[in-house]
Amino acid sequence: MRGLICGPKLAACGIALSLWGIIMLTMLGIFFTTHSAGLIEDVPVTEDDMKDTNPPQKIYALYEKVGTNCFIAAAIYVLFGAFSCCQMKLIKKREYLVH
């Protein structure tokens, strides 16, 4: 059967991992875009950013950038999950075919 790339266990694992990645990265993206203080250690702030004329705006821009990256990564996990679901459907279809 054409299009079948992985087995049922790998497809199920891909679905589970993509669901977790989507949930986790979406939540992180939301927390970063709302400028959560608990995530300040994960924002790439340099000494030059602190010496800027308006440091809070610079740091908020970095928060937004990291949040956008989290949303992009979540979208990649959506694509990976869709691929795994398609593989699972092909596996189920193959099980019903008479050989």
C-alpha positions in Angstrom: 0.0 0.0 0.0 1.4 3.4 -1.0 1.8 6.2 1.5 2.4 3.9 4.5 5.6 5.1 6.2 5.3 4.0 9.8 3.7 1.2 11.8 0.7 1.5 14.2 2.8 1.9 17.4 4.9 4.7 15.9 1.8 6.4 14.6 0.1 6.2 18.0 3.2 7.5 19.6 3.3 10.4 17.1 -0.3 11.3 17.9 0.4 11.3 21.7 3.6 13.3 21.4 2.0 15.8 19.1 -1.0 16.3 21.4 1.3 16.9 24.3 3.5 19.3 22.3 0.5 21.3 21.1 -0.9 21.7 24.6 2.4 22.5 26.2 3.7 24.9 23.5 0.4 26.7 23.2 0.3 27.3 27.0 3.9 28.5 26.9 3.1 30.8 24.0 0.2 32.3 26.0 2.3 32.8 29.1 5.1 34.4 27.1 2.8 36.8 25.3 1.2 37.8 28.6 4.7 38.5 29.9 4.7 36.0 32.8 7.3 36.9 35.4 8.0 33.3 36.1 9.5 32.8 32.6 12.0 35.7 32.7 14.9 33.2 32.9 13.8 31.8 29.5 13.9 35.2 27.8 17.2 35.9 26.0 18.0 39.2 27.8 21.5 40.6 27.4 23.3 43.4 29.2 22.8 45.7 26.1 19.0 45.2 26.5 19.1 46.5 30.0 21.2 49.6 29.0 18.6 50.5 26.4 16.7 53.8 26.8 13.4 51.8 27.5 14.4 48.4 29.0 10.8 47.2 29.7 9.7 47.6 26.1 12.8 45.8 24.9 12.1 42.9 27.3 8.4 42.8 26.4 9.4 42.6 22.7 11.7 39.6 23.6 8.7 38.0 25.4 6.6 38.4 22.3 9.3 36.9 20.1 9.7 33.8 22.3 5.9 33.5 22.4 5.6 33.6 18.6 8.3 30.9 18.4 6.2 28.7 20.7 3.1 29.2 18.6 5.1 28.3 15.4 6.5 25.2 17.1 2.9 24.2 18.2 1.8 24.6 14.5 4.6 22.2 13.5 3.3 19.7 16.1 -0.2 20.1 14.5 1.3 19.1 11.1 3.1 16.2 12.7 -0.1 15.1 14.5 -2.1 15.3 11.2 0.6 13.2 9.5 0.4 10.6 12.3 -3.4 10.5 12.1 -3.2 10.0 8.3 -0.8 7.1 8.9 -3.2 5.6 11.4 -6.1 5.8 8.9 -4.0 4.1 6.3 -3.1 1.3 8.7 -6.7 0.8 9.6 -7.6 0.8 5.9 -4.9 -1.8 5.2 -6.3 -4.1 8.0 -9.6 -4.3 6.2 -8.2 -5.1 2.8 -8.4 -8.8 1.7 -5.0 -10.1 0.6 
